[in-house]
Amino acid sequence: MADYPKEGKTDEIPNFIQLTDLASENVGGKVLFATDDFFAPAENLLKKHRPSYKPKEYTEFGKWMDGWETRRRRTPGHDWCIIQLGIQGIIRGFDADTAFFTGNHAPRISIQAACLQNEEIPEIPTRGTKMGCAATAEELEAIEKLKSENWHCLVPMEEIKPGYSGSNHNYFSISSPQRWTHLRLNIFPDGGLARLRVYGTGQKDWSAADPKELIDLVSMVHGGVCVGFSNAHFGHPKNIIGIGKPKCMGDGWETSRRLDRPPIIETDEEGVLLVPGGEWAIFRLAHPGVITQIEIDTHHFKGNYPDTCKLDGCVLTTTEEEEGILQKWHLPNVKWKPLLSVTKLSSNKKHFFDSISLQLQNVITHVKITIAPDGGLSRLRLRGFPSSICLLRPSERVLSSRRFPVIVPLRAMNSTFKIT
């Protein structure tokens, strides 16, 4: 991949980028409609990987660009597209990335959102390969039924910067507590944008859940979130609660090799490595619940899987979680309880554990997975039953140090969560 053009200064990176990209093609996000795709199709906006640049490559329509780029508008109006989120949920922030669009970027954008039921979505013609063309009359007629120009405005019209190195990211923080399913991205009046990242947390409709059905309580689709980790050198731990089968090692969590490994590796009587330390990641469950089945997958990790892992669980309030994030989880008062004891792992394999193996049968809100000494995991599934017990939030301390909890719905916890 070529270097970015050298201009500008480094952007300040907001904390919300640690959350899930709800619109990425990797989680099922897709473009339903775009007014114009002349130089490059809108589907590029949702690619998982960073934008790339090929200085000598051209298509029959013009310069090859890794993003969405419309023609130079010569008619009234402006360009826009409709995006269906791969994960429906609460949006915490956007990144409008203009990488490599330096003389052809869209100078202004705005973003609107809607929460639509399936029956509200009209039949929209399949887009197929879209270059060198604009929306057809049939597409325009179908998309007008959504009345997307009236959707809720999350980002008003804002100027964005061109795609020079260090200044190509245009971040927008969002405080809306609502659940969203679709976005309308407006560019004014035309031009290009490399990527649109939509950071947030999934939100499942728990009222419609079957109480007898096992649910993956840590899945990012349902609202599970990584809220802390010790090391993510080669891959972020949020990947292991992702959708579907892992595609490669890059679709998992992989740490660097610990530098405190002894020069000569030895094992104990049970074959467990005698090494100091380990790496960890902490997840907030999508809903408080009881875990009855655990799946730990090392698929693709053949020469770099962890020797062992263990899981612990606890109940944390919103305030305690925020304090944990602020203190990087150096909290001696957090009472972690064993869920799965230290267990040997194998390479490139799914490991299953059920209630017979699990030590903790209580309701928990958070789980901590520790791997030793280092290495990578591709997926973590924590299946169980959501509890009717809602998350506890401490009220003011009354006359003494005793904490009197107030019960609030989990939905309220999701709406107030922030990485600080």
N, C-alpha and C positions, 0 to 999 in steps of 0.2 A: 504494500500500500504506500502510495506516495505521501510525502510530508505535506502538511497544510501550508498555504502561503504564509510567509513570515510577516505578520503585522499584528498590532494590537497587544493587549495585556491579558494576563490570566484572569478568568472569571472566578468570582467567589462561588464555591459549590454549596448549594443548599442541602440540608439533611434529608429532604424528602426523596432524593434520588436513591436512598437505601431501600425504598419500597418497591412494590411490583409495578412493572410497566403493563398496565391493564389493556393497552391497545396493540401490543407487539404481535406480529404474526406468529411468534413462538407460542402464544397462549390462545390463538384463534381469532385475533383481531383482523378485521377486513374492511376494505373500502367498498361501499355500496354504490357510490356515485361521485363523479367529478365533472365539473363544467368543461374542463379541457385537459388533455394529456399530451400536448403536441410534442414537446421535447423529451419528456420522461414521465412515466405513469405514476399516479398517486399511490399505488401499492408500495412503492419504495419508501414512503414515509414510515411504514410499520416494520421494516426489516430489523432483525435483532442486532446485527453486527454494525459496527461503526461505518460511516460513509467512507467510500474510497474514491480515488481520483485517477483517471487514465488520460494523461495529457495529450496523447496522440490519437485517441479513439473518437470516431465520429459515426453517427448513424445516417440513414438517408434523410433524416429530418434536421440534423444539426449536431452540435457537440453532445457527446455522451455524458450524462450526468447521473450520479447516484442519488436521486431524490425525486421530488415532484416538480416539474417545470412546465408552465403553460406558455403559450405563444404570447408575443407582444400584442396586447389587446388593442383592436382598432374599432371596437363597437362599444356601446354603452354598457355599464355594469362593472362587475368584478368577478373574480374566480373563487370557487368554493368547492368543498367536497364533504361527503357524509361518511363517517367512520362508525362501524359497529364494534364496540369493545369486546375483546375476547373474554374478559372477566368483568362482570357487572359489579360495581361497587362505588366506594367513596373516593373522590379524587382529591389529592393533597397538593399536586403541583404539576406543571407542564415544563418541558424543555423543547423549545422550537429551535432546532439545530440547523444552521445555514451553512455547514461545512462545505467549502469549495465553491459556494455560490457567492462570488465576490463582485461581479458586475452585473449579475442577473438575479439577485435574491429578491424576494417579495419585501417591499419596504415596510409594510404594516400587516398585522394580522388581528383577528379576533376569534374567540372560540365560544360556541354555544353548546348547550347540552340538553338532553331529554331522557326521561325514563319511560320506555315504551314497552307495552305488552306485545306478544307475538301477533295478536289480532289487529294491532294498530299499524303494523308494517305492511305496506302495499307490495304487490308483485313488482319487483324491479328487474329489468332485463339483466342477464348475466353480462359482466363487463368483458371478460375474455382479455386478449392482449390489446392494450390501449396505448398506442403511440401514433402521433401524426394526425390526431382527430379530436373533435369536440363531442360533447354530449349530443345524442340524437334527440329528435322531437319526441320519440317514444319514451326515452329515458327522462326527459324533462317533465313530460306529462305525468309519469308515474311518481317521480320524486316530489312534485308539487303537492301531492296528497298529504305529505308529512308536515307541511306548513313549517318547515325548519327555520324560516326567517323569524318565527315567533318564539323559538326555544329560549330557555333561560341563558342569560349571558354570564359566563364564568370569567372570561377575559375580554374587557372592552377593547376597542381598537387601540393598538399599541404599535409604536415603531420598533422594528427589530434590526439588529446589526448584521452587516455582511459577514461572510464565512471565512474570515481570516483566523489563523491559529490563535487560540487563547481568548477570542471574543466571539466565537461562532455560536456559543450556547446562550439562548435567551430564556431565562427562567421566570416562571410565574407561579407564585404561591397561591393556593386556593383554600378558603376556609369553609366552603359549603359542606354541611353535614348530610346532604341528600345522597341517595343512591342513583347512579346514572348508567344508562345502557348504550347511548349513542351520542356522538359529537358532530357538530358542524364546524369545520375549520374554514374561515374566510381569509383570503389574502387580498390585499388592496394595492393596486388594482389587478396585478398579475405578477408573474415571476416564479422564483423557485425556492424550495425549502427541502433540506436533505432528510431530516427525520422529525417526527413528532413523538415525543415520549410522554406518556400519560401515567404519572406515578400515583399510586393509591393502594387501597386495600379492598379485597373482595368482600362482598356481603351477601350471605345466603338468606333466603326467606325461611327462617327456622319454624315459623308457624305452620308451614306446609310440609315439614319433615315427618316421616313415618317414625314414631317413637320406638318401633321394633327393629328398625333398620340400622345396621352399623354404618357410621359415617366417619370419614377421615377428618378428624377434628383439627389437624394442623395444615390441611391443604390450603394453598393460597387462593384457590377458587372459592372456598367457603369463608375465607377471611383470616386464615393463619398468617402470622407476620414474624419475621426474624427481627428481634429487638436488641441483639447484641452478639458479638463473637470475638474470639481472641485472634484469629488469623484467617485471612481470605486472599492469600497471595495469588493463587491461580484461578480461583472461582469462588463466588459469593455463596454463603450457606443458604441464602433465600432460594437458590436454584433447587435444593433438594426437596422442597415442598411444591415443586412445579407440576405442570400438567403432563400426563402421559408418560411414555417411556423416555429415558434419557437418550439423547442423540449421540453424545460423545462425552469425553471427560470434561470438556468445556461447559457442559450442561449440568455440572454438579458442583459440589463444594470440594476444593482442594487447597490444602495449606502448604506452606514451604516446609522444607526439612528442618526439624529443630536442631539448633546448633549445640544443644547440651547433650546430644546423643553420645554415649561412651564410645571410645575408639574401638573397643571389642564388644560386640553384642552378645549377651548371655540371656538365658531363659530360666524360669523357675521349674519346679517339678511338673507343673501343668502346661508347660510350653509358652507361658506368657513372658513377653520380653521384660527384662529387668532394666528399664529406662526411666529417667525422671520425667515428670511433667506430662502434659497433654494439651490438646486444643479443644475448644468448646464453642458451642453456639446455643443461644437461648431463643425460644419461640413462644409467642403468645398464641394460645389456641383460638380457633375461630369462635368457640363457645365453650364455657366451662363444662367439663364432662368427666366420665370415667373411661379410662383407656383399657380395652380388653384384648386388643391385637396390635402387635408392632411388626412392621416390615422395614428392614434396613438393607438397602441395595448397594452393592459395590460394583455394579455393571460398568464396564469399560476400565475400571481401575484394577489392572492386572499386576503391575509391578510397583504400585504406589498406594495400595489399600492400607487402612489402619490395622494394627495388630489386634487391638481390642476396642470396645466401646462400652459405655454405660449410659443410662438415662436416669434423670431425677426429675421429680415434679414438685410443684408447690402451688399455693394460692396467693396471688398478689392483687392488691388494689391498684387502681389507675395511678394513684399518687405514688405508690411504692414502685410501680414499673417506671414511671418517669424519673424517679430518684435513681433507680438502677441504671437507666440509660445515661443520666447525667454523671454518675460516678463510675461509669464503665463497668458496672456490676461488681465493684469491690464493696459489697454490702454484707458485713458479718452477721447481720440480723435476719437475713433471708433464710428460712428454714426449708432447705431442699430435703426431700425424702426419696429414698431409692425406689425407682420404678422398675428398672432392669439392672441387675448387678453386672459387674465386669464380665464381658463375654468376648470370646475369641471370634474373629471375623476371617473370612476367606476371600480370595480375589474373585472379581467378576461373577458375583453370586448374590441371589436374594436370600436373606435370612429372615425367618418367620418365628415369632414368639407369641404365645397366647397367655390366657389368664393363669395357667399352671406355672409359667415361668415368671410372671410379673409379681412384684412384691407389694405394689401400692394399688389398692382397690378403692381409693377415695376420689372424690371430685377434685380436679386440679384446673388451674387456669393457664399455667406456664410449664414448659418442659425444657430441660437442659440436657443436651447430648454432649458427651465428652469422648473424644477419640484419643488413643495413645499408640505410639507417641505423636504421630502426624499422619498425613495422607489424605485420601479423598473418599467421599461417598457420593452416590448419584441420586438416591431418593430416600426419603424418610416418610413412612406412612404410619399414622397413629389412629387406628380405628377404634371407635367406641360409641358411647351413647351420650348425647348432650344432656346436661342436668337441668332440672327446673330451677335449681338454685342459681340466682343471678349473681353477677359480680358484686362484691362488696366495696363500697367506697367509704372511707372514714369521715365522719362528721367532725364538727369541732370538738375539742377535748373539754369535757364538762367537769369542772371542779377538781378532777384528779387526772392521773396519767392513763386511766383506763380508756380504751378506744371503743366508742359506740358506733357500730356500722350502720349505714343506711343502704337499703337494697335499691339498686338501679338496674335497668335493663342493660343487657350486653350491647344492644344497639347504641345506647348512649355512650358506652365506653368506646366503641369504635369511632363514634363521631367526634370524640374529644381527644383521641390519641394523637400525639405528635412526637416526633423525634427531636429532642432538644440538644 
